[in-house]
């Protein structure tokens, strides 16, 4: 998955009909939309930065993790984040999911199922749970733009110059509403 990807993301209702606006995700907004996704992985340290390209206002989300005993452990994303892991779902399949079901997962959970299709294409499917209830799905098609994420793409909305990855994003989605 290393490199720079151009992802097109589409949201769906549970019956498969398109959802054109999402108020319940970690970053609410319109659907469909597009992201640039920069992924660095040296076999131990993982960094990913998603940058909104089209369809929504500019938003940058960065996160990191490291590989321990064959499992990718992500850094905490904010208050009450019980921890995410990346595990194998078989050849060419990576799953980002909770490692432990905790109270905060009942407030927000969005497991990702990523499938590599050859060297230059991938798909990602997620299901969003809010307050313990499944509320929508998301489907992503991605195409690799570069095998390495060593510089910003010339059309990156942040500009072509500057750091690729930003500080790890912080989210409040795991907190109780009265915290």
N, C-alpha and C positions, 0 to 999 in steps of 0.2 A: 504493500500500500504506500510505500515511500514515494514522495514526489509531490507534484501540484496537480490537483484535480479540479475540474469544472463540474459541479453538481447542479442538477435541476431537481427541486423539491416540490412535491405536490401533496396536499393534505386531503383526507377523505373522511366522510362520515362512516359509521360502522356498517352501513348497508352498501358501501362502495361508491356512493354519489360524491361528487367533488365538494370540498369545503373551501370556500373562497376567502374566509378570514378565520383566524384562530386566536381566540382570547385566552386559551388555557395553557398554551405552551410556555416554555421558559422565556421566550422572546416573542410576544404576540405580534401578529401581522398578517399580511395578505398571502394568498396562495394562488398560483404557483410563484416561486421565486428561485433565484440562482445564487450559489455561493462559489467562491474560490476556497479550496481546502488545501492548506500547506501541511504536509506530514513529514516529520523527521524521525527516524528511528535508527539508532546505531547498534541494535541488538540487545541493548540494555535500557537506554533512555529514550522515551517517547515524548514528542511535542507535536501538538496539532493546533492550528489556528484556522478558524472559519471566518471568512469575510463576505458580507453580503455584496453581491455583484449587481443584481437587478431584481426588481419586483418588490423590494422593501427598502426602507431607509438604511443607510450604512450602519452595520453592527459588526463588531469584531468580538469573537469568543475564542480564547486560548485556554488550553489545558495541557497537563503533562502527567507523566507517570513513569514507572520503571518496572522492568521485568524481574520477577523473583520466582524461582522454581517453576518456570514455564508459564506463569500467570502475570499478566500486565496489571499492576496496581496503580490506579489513578490517584493523583493528589486530591485532597478534599476541595470541593467546589463552593463551600460556604457553610454557614452555621447549620448544624444538625445533619450534615451530609454523612451518612453511615459508610460511605465508600463504594466506589465502582471498581469493577475488574473487567479485563478483556480476556476472554477464554476462547479456545478453539472450538468450532462447531464442525470440525472435519476439514478436509483439504479445501483451501480457498474460502473458508468461512470463519469470520471473527464475530464474536458476540460481546457487546459491551452491556453489562448488567449489574445489578446489585449482587454482592457476595453474601450478604446477610439481610434478611427481611427485618427491618426495624420500623418503629412507629412512623418515622419520617417518610418511608417509602409508601405509606398509605396516603400521604398528602401529595406526593409526586413521584412517579416512576416512569421512565421512558427507555426500556431496553432496546438496543440497536442490534440488528442482524445484518452484517455486511458480507456480501458475496463478491469475490473477485471473479471476473469472467475474462479470462485471458490476461494479458499483461497491461492492457490499456482501458479496461472497462470494469465498472463495479456497480452493484446495486446496494441499496440500504433500505431496510424496512423497519419501522418502529411502531409501537403501540403506546399511546399516552394514557396513563392512569392518573386521575385526580380524585382525591378524597376516597381512595379505594375502588374507584369505578373506572372502567374502560370508557374513554370519551372520544377518541379518534385514532386514525392511523396516518402514517406518512410514508410515502414511497419516493425513493431517490434513484436517479440514474446519473452516474458519473463517468467522465472521460478524462484520462490522464493527459495533461498538457506538458508535463516535464517529469523525467525520472528522478530529479532531485529538487529539493526545496531550498536552494541556496541563495535565491534572491526573489524579490517581488516580481510578479508578472507586470509587464508594461502597462496593462489596463487595470491594475489593482486600483480600486477607488480611493485608497489611502495615498496613492502616488507610487511611482516606481522606486523611490529611494526610501530607505529606512529599514528598521528591523522587521523581519518576517513575523516573528512571534512576539506577542505582547505579554504582560504579566498575566498570570493565571486568573481567569474570570471568576468572579464571586457571584453566587446566586442566592436568593432568599427563598426559593421554592420549597425547601425542606423544613422551614420554620413553621411553627404553629402560628395562626393568624394573630394571636394575642401576645406573642413574644416580642 
